[in-house]
Amino acid sequence: MNGQPQVRRFVVGTAIAGTVFIAIGAFWLSFTALADLARRSGIDDAQAWAWPLIVDGIIVVATVAVVALAGQRAAWYPWLLLMAGALVSVTANAIHAIVAADADVPAVLAASVAAVPPLVLLAITHLTVVLTRARPSVPPVPEPAPEPMPHVSLEPAEPPEPPASGRELAVVLRDEGWSNKRIARHVGVHPSTVGRWLGARTSPIAITATADTEGMPS
């Protein structure tokens, strides 16, 4: 599985290299034929190279534009330029072959052979653009698993401790003989909190007083 992207990149890279090589060959054959036809038509030798560059160059540019604008309304214009350029190139190559071919070569055969390079240039340019735009399918990224919710205890939390005045009041009330439960209700805290406050202060007298008052109604 891990080697598939590398293999695909190698295949696509090889295909692109091959199409570019073939496109260069087709462009060169068409270029030389059209340049010779331009010279035969009276264009100066120093300028004859520009004519095939214009004719075949528009095929390359229009093909790239067609692929780039695929599916859009504006794509009709590059399609029009592409068809016009291909028609001119094929016709010009065929005419050059008929003019330059030997007398014993049939005109139809010469024109057919000469039409191959511009047609191959058209097809191979389109293929090269499609290959360069191709992208390997990317597997969907799995969504992260939801994190577990933190545990929330349903048990009532112990009420916060009151200020120091509450502790002092508890000591005074305990010395007066109040029980821990009664002090807790009066101060507004849990009985265990009162026990912690008074644990270090409990005296035998306070214990006896607590025992006597535990049964008394509040």
C-alpha positions as CSV (number, residue, x, y, z in Angstrom):
1,M,0.0,0.0,0.0
2,N,2.8,2.4,0.9
3,G,4.5,1.8,-2.4
4,Q,1.6,2.7,-4.6
5,P,2.1,6.5,-4.6
6,Q,5.7,6.1,-5.5
7,V,4.8,3.7,-8.4
8,R,2.2,6.1,-9.6
9,R,4.5,9.0,-9.6
10,F,7.1,7.0,-11.5
11,V,4.5,6.0,-14.1
12,V,3.2,9.5,-14.5
13,G,6.7,11.0,-14.7
14,T,7.7,8.5,-17.4
15,A,4.5,9.2,-19.4
16,I,5.2,13.0,-19.1
17,A,8.8,12.5,-20.3
18,G,7.7,10.4,-23.2
19,T,4.9,12.8,-24.3
20,V,7.3,15.8,-24.1
21,F,9.9,13.9,-26.2
22,I,7.3,13.0,-28.8
23,A,5.9,16.6,-28.8
24,I,9.3,18.0,-29.4
25,G,9.8,15.6,-32.4
26,A,6.4,16.5,-33.9
27,F,6.9,20.2,-33.4
28,W,10.3,20.0,-35.1
29,L,9.0,18.1,-38.1
30,S,6.1,20.5,-38.5
31,F,8.3,23.5,-37.8
32,T,10.8,22.6,-40.6
33,A,8.0,21.9,-43.1
34,L,6.2,25.2,-42.4
35,A,9.4,27.2,-42.4
36,D,10.3,25.8,-45.8
37,L,6.8,26.5,-47.0
38,A,7.1,30.1,-45.8
39,R,10.4,30.5,-47.7
40,R,8.8,29.1,-50.8
41,S,5.9,31.6,-50.3
42,G,8.3,34.5,-50.5
43,I,9.1,35.2,-46.8
44,D,12.7,36.1,-46.1
45,D,14.9,33.3,-44.8
46,A,15.7,35.3,-41.7
47,Q,12.0,35.6,-40.9
48,A,10.6,32.3,-42.1
49,W,11.2,30.6,-38.7
50,A,8.6,32.9,-37.1
51,W,5.7,31.6,-39.2
52,P,5.7,27.9,-38.0
53,L,6.3,29.2,-34.5
54,I,3.1,31.2,-34.7
55,V,1.0,28.4,-36.2
56,D,2.2,25.6,-34.0
57,G,2.7,27.8,-31.0
58,I,-1.0,28.7,-30.9
59,I,-1.8,25.0,-30.8
60,V,0.2,24.5,-27.6
61,V,-1.1,27.6,-25.9
62,A,-4.7,27.0,-26.9
63,T,-4.5,23.4,-25.6
64,V,-3.2,24.5,-22.2
65,A,-6.0,27.1,-22.1
66,V,-8.7,24.5,-23.0
67,V,-7.6,22.2,-20.1
68,A,-7.3,25.1,-17.7
69,L,-10.8,26.4,-18.6
70,A,-12.5,23.1,-18.8
71,G,-16.2,23.3,-17.8
72,Q,-16.3,27.1,-18.0
73,R,-18.1,29.2,-20.6
74,A,-15.0,31.0,-21.6
75,A,-13.5,27.7,-22.9
76,W,-15.2,28.2,-26.3
77,Y,-12.6,30.8,-27.3
78,P,-9.4,28.6,-26.8
79,W,-11.3,25.7,-28.4
80,L,-11.9,28.0,-31.4
81,L,-8.2,29.0,-31.5
82,L,-7.2,25.3,-31.1
83,M,-9.3,24.1,-34.0
84,A,-8.2,27.0,-36.2
85,G,-4.5,26.5,-35.4
86,A,-4.7,22.8,-36.0
87,L,-6.5,23.3,-39.3
88,V,-3.9,25.8,-40.6
89,S,-1.0,23.6,-39.5
90,V,-2.4,20.4,-41.0
91,T,-3.3,22.2,-44.3
92,A,0.1,23.9,-44.5
93,N,2.0,20.7,-43.8
94,A,0.0,18.9,-46.5
95,I,0.5,21.6,-49.1
96,H,4.3,21.6,-48.4
97,A,4.4,17.9,-48.8
98,I,2.6,18.1,-52.1
99,V,4.9,20.9,-53.3
100,A,8.2,19.4,-52.1
101,A,7.5,15.7,-52.7
102,D,9.0,13.8,-55.6
103,A,7.0,13.5,-58.7
104,D,6.5,9.7,-58.3
105,V,5.0,10.1,-54.8
106,P,1.2,10.4,-54.9
107,A,-0.1,13.7,-53.6
108,V,-2.5,12.0,-51.2
109,L,0.3,9.9,-49.6
110,A,2.5,12.9,-49.2
111,A,-0.2,15.0,-47.7
112,S,-1.2,12.2,-45.3
113,V,2.3,11.7,-44.1
114,A,2.9,15.5,-43.6
115,A,-0.4,15.8,-41.6
116,V,0.8,13.4,-38.9
117,P,3.2,15.7,-37.0
118,P,0.8,18.5,-36.4
119,L,-2.0,16.1,-35.4
120,V,0.4,14.3,-33.0
121,L,1.5,17.6,-31.7
122,L,-2.1,18.5,-30.9
123,A,-2.9,15.2,-29.2
124,I,0.4,14.9,-27.3
125,T,0.2,18.5,-26.0
126,H,-3.2,17.8,-24.6
127,L,-2.1,14.6,-23.0
128,T,0.9,16.3,-21.4
129,V,-1.3,18.9,-19.8
130,V,-3.7,16.3,-18.5
131,L,-0.9,14.3,-17.0
132,T,0.6,17.2,-15.3
133,R,-2.8,18.2,-13.8
134,A,-3.5,14.7,-12.5
135,R,-3.3,14.2,-8.8
136,P,-3.4,10.9,-6.9
137,S,-6.5,10.3,-4.8
138,V,-5.9,11.2,-1.2
139,P,-7.6,8.9,1.4
140,P,-10.0,10.7,3.7
141,V,-8.4,11.7,6.9
142,P,-10.2,9.9,9.8
143,E,-11.9,12.2,12.2
144,P,-10.3,12.3,15.7
145,A,-12.1,10.2,18.3
146,P,-14.1,12.4,20.7
147,E,-12.3,12.8,24.0
148,P,-14.0,11.3,27.0
149,M,-15.9,13.7,29.2
150,P,-14.4,14.4,32.6
151,H,-16.0,12.5,35.4
152,V,-18.3,14.6,37.4
153,S,-19.1,13.4,40.9
154,L,-22.8,13.7,41.9
155,E,-22.0,13.6,45.6
156,P,-22.5,16.9,47.3
157,A,-19.3,18.7,48.0
158,E,-18.5,19.7,51.5
159,P,-19.4,23.3,52.0
160,P,-16.4,25.7,52.1
161,E,-15.0,26.7,55.4
162,P,-16.3,30.0,56.8
163,P,-13.9,32.7,57.8
164,A,-11.9,32.6,61.0
165,S,-14.8,34.2,62.9
166,G,-16.9,31.0,62.3
167,R,-14.1,28.8,63.8
168,E,-13.9,31.1,66.9
169,L,-17.7,31.0,67.3
170,A,-17.6,27.2,67.2
171,V,-15.1,27.2,70.0
172,V,-17.1,29.5,72.1
173,L,-20.3,27.5,71.5
174,R,-18.6,24.3,72.3
175,D,-17.4,25.7,75.6
176,E,-21.0,26.6,76.3
177,G,-21.9,23.0,75.9
178,W,-23.3,22.9,72.3
179,S,-23.0,19.7,70.3
180,N,-21.2,19.5,67.0
181,K,-24.4,19.1,65.1
182,R,-26.0,22.0,66.7
183,I,-22.9,24.2,66.2
184,A,-22.8,23.1,62.5
185,R,-26.4,24.1,61.9
186,H,-25.8,27.4,63.6
187,V,-22.6,28.3,61.8
188,G,-23.8,26.7,58.5
189,V,-21.1,24.1,57.9
190,H,-20.8,20.3,57.9
191,P,-20.6,18.6,61.3
192,S,-17.3,17.0,60.2
193,T,-15.9,20.5,59.7
194,V,-16.8,21.4,63.3
195,G,-15.2,18.2,64.4
196,R,-11.9,19.2,62.7
197,W,-12.0,22.6,64.2
198,L,-12.6,21.3,67.7
199,G,-10.5,18.1,67.5
200,A,-7.4,19.7,69.0
201,R,-9.4,21.7,71.5
202,T,-11.6,18.9,73.0
203,S,-11.2,18.6,76.8
204,P,-12.7,16.0,79.2
205,I,-15.2,18.7,80.4
206,A,-16.3,19.4,76.8
207,I,-16.7,15.7,76.1
208,T,-18.9,15.3,79.2
209,A,-21.0,18.3,78.2
210,T,-21.4,17.0,74.7
211,A,-22.6,13.7,75.9
212,D,-25.2,15.3,78.2
213,T,-26.5,17.6,75.4
214,E,-26.5,15.2,72.4
215,G,-30.0,14.0,73.4
216,M,-31.4,17.4,74.1
217,P,-33.6,18.9,71.4
218,S,-32.1,21.7,69.5
